[in-house]
Structure formats: C-alpha cells, structure tokens
C-alpha cells in the first residue's frame, strides 16, 4: 500500500513540475528553448542520479532573481523528475519555491554515492533558500 501511495505522490509531483515549466515558458527569453535543447544534448543524463528519464534543465541561480543568467550555460544543470526526483529534492531542496545554493556539489555527491541520497536530500532541504515573490 505504501509503495502505491509513493507512486501516486511521484506522479502528482511530476505533473506539477511539468505544469510549472509550462507556466514559466511565458516569462522566459524566446531563446530559452534553444538553450534548453543544447543543455540537454550536452548533458543527456541527470547530474544527481544518471537517469535519462524526465530530464529538466535547472537554473542553479533562479532566472527570475538573476535574469542575466537565464541563458548562461554555467548556470544550468540537468536534473530529473524520474523516481529519484533530483530536480525537486536536490535542485530545490524539496520545495519548488526554493533553490539549493549547493546544487552542483550535492548532485555530484548523489551521483557518486547513491546510498547517501537520503542524507544529501536532507542537506539540500536544510540549505534551501526561498525564492522571492
């Protein structure tokens, strides 16, 4: 029963993530789709777990707070919303209205040492910074 609830919760989070991305498309640069495609081509796996499923391009520093970095490749990291939900758990510290300032280091640690993911997720959650607005 708990496994089914976990699957349902994941599907809800995945759907919410896709809705958020669609909503944000209205405020993004018209060049964003090309930059996003280039990032996914250059990095075809999740930085946090190596998955190739449900990949999204995450801004290390949020583009609405740092608009000058929206299209900057060094501000981007590819993360997944597959079963491990790296985009949410590591990129946002388990809250889509926040960001993890240590996302790059935490993702690399998660990829290197999968057994430590629960502690890395907790660390990301503790370090998260709530977005303004």
C-alpha positions as CSV (number, residue, x, y, z in Angstrom):
1,X,0.0,0.0,0.0
2,X,2.8,2.4,0.9
3,X,4.5,1.7,-2.4
4,X,1.3,2.6,-4.3
5,X,1.0,5.8,-2.4
6,X,4.6,6.7,-3.2
7,X,4.0,6.1,-6.9
8,X,0.9,8.3,-6.8
9,X,2.7,11.0,-4.9
10,X,5.5,10.9,-7.5
11,X,3.1,11.2,-10.4
12,X,1.4,14.2,-8.8
13,X,4.9,15.9,-8.3
14,X,5.9,15.1,-11.9
15,X,2.6,16.5,-13.2
16,X,3.1,19.6,-11.0
17,X,6.6,20.0,-12.2
18,X,5.5,19.9,-15.9
19,X,2.8,22.4,-15.2
20,X,5.3,24.8,-13.6
21,X,7.6,24.5,-16.6
22,X,4.8,25.3,-19.0
23,X,3.7,28.3,-16.9
24,X,7.3,29.6,-16.7
25,X,7.6,29.4,-20.5
26,X,5.6,32.7,-20.7
27,X,8.2,34.6,-18.9
28,X,11.3,33.1,-20.5
29,X,13.5,34.5,-23.2
30,X,12.5,33.5,-26.7
31,X,16.0,32.0,-26.9
32,X,15.3,29.6,-24.0
33,X,14.1,26.6,-26.0
34,X,17.3,26.5,-28.0
35,X,19.5,26.9,-24.9
36,X,17.5,24.2,-23.1
37,X,17.8,21.8,-26.0
38,X,21.6,22.5,-26.2
39,X,22.0,21.8,-22.4
40,X,20.0,18.5,-22.7
41,X,22.1,17.5,-25.7
42,X,25.4,18.3,-23.9
43,X,24.3,16.6,-20.7
44,X,21.9,13.7,-21.6
45,X,21.7,12.3,-18.0
46,X,20.7,13.6,-14.6
47,X,23.6,15.2,-12.7
48,X,22.2,13.7,-9.5
49,X,21.4,10.1,-10.4
50,X,22.4,9.4,-14.0
51,X,18.8,8.9,-15.2
52,X,17.8,9.6,-18.8
53,X,14.1,10.0,-17.9
54,X,12.1,13.1,-17.3
55,X,15.1,15.4,-17.6
56,X,14.7,19.1,-17.0
57,X,17.2,22.0,-17.1
58,X,17.6,23.6,-13.7
59,X,18.9,27.1,-13.1
60,X,21.5,27.0,-10.3
61,X,20.6,30.6,-9.5
62,X,16.9,31.2,-10.3
63,X,16.3,33.0,-13.6
64,X,13.7,35.4,-12.2
65,X,16.1,36.6,-9.5
66,X,19.1,36.6,-11.8
67,X,17.7,37.3,-15.3
68,X,21.1,38.0,-16.7
69,X,22.0,34.3,-16.0
70,X,18.9,32.8,-17.7
71,X,20.7,31.7,-20.8
72,X,24.2,31.3,-19.3
73,X,25.3,27.6,-19.7
74,X,27.4,27.8,-16.5
75,X,24.2,28.5,-14.5
76,X,22.4,25.4,-15.8
77,X,22.4,21.8,-14.6
78,X,20.4,18.9,-16.0
79,X,18.3,17.1,-13.4
80,X,15.5,14.6,-13.5
81,X,12.0,14.2,-12.2
82,X,12.2,10.4,-12.5
83,X,11.8,8.2,-9.5
84,X,14.6,10.0,-7.5
85,X,13.1,13.4,-8.3
86,X,16.6,15.0,-8.2
87,X,15.3,18.3,-9.7
88,X,12.9,18.7,-6.7
89,X,14.9,17.1,-3.9
90,X,18.4,18.4,-4.8
91,X,17.8,21.4,-7.1
92,X,15.0,22.9,-4.9
93,X,15.6,21.3,-1.5
94,X,12.2,19.6,-1.8
95,X,10.2,22.8,-2.4
96,X,9.7,24.2,-5.9
97,X,9.6,27.8,-4.5
98,X,13.1,27.5,-3.2
99,X,16.6,26.7,-4.6
100,X,19.6,24.9,-3.3
101,X,22.7,27.1,-3.5
102,X,24.8,23.9,-3.2
103,X,23.0,22.0,-6.0
104,X,26.1,21.3,-8.1
105,X,28.1,19.7,-5.2
106,X,25.1,17.9,-3.8
107,X,24.2,16.4,-7.3
108,X,27.8,15.2,-7.8
109,X,27.8,13.6,-4.3
110,X,24.5,11.9,-5.0
111,X,25.7,10.6,-8.3
112,X,29.0,9.3,-6.8
113,X,27.3,7.7,-3.7
114,X,23.7,6.6,-4.3
115,X,23.4,5.2,-0.8
116,X,23.8,8.6,0.7
117,X,20.9,10.2,-1.2
118,X,18.6,10.5,1.8
119,X,21.2,12.4,3.7
120,X,22.0,14.6,0.6
121,X,18.3,15.3,0.2
122,X,18.1,16.4,3.9
123,X,21.2,18.5,3.5
124,X,19.7,20.2,0.4
125,X,16.4,20.8,2.3
126,X,18.3,22.4,5.2
127,X,20.3,24.6,2.8
128,X,17.4,25.7,0.6
129,X,16.8,29.4,0.1
130,X,13.2,30.5,-0.5
131,X,12.7,32.5,-3.8
132,X,11.4,36.0,-3.5
133,X,7.9,36.5,-5.0
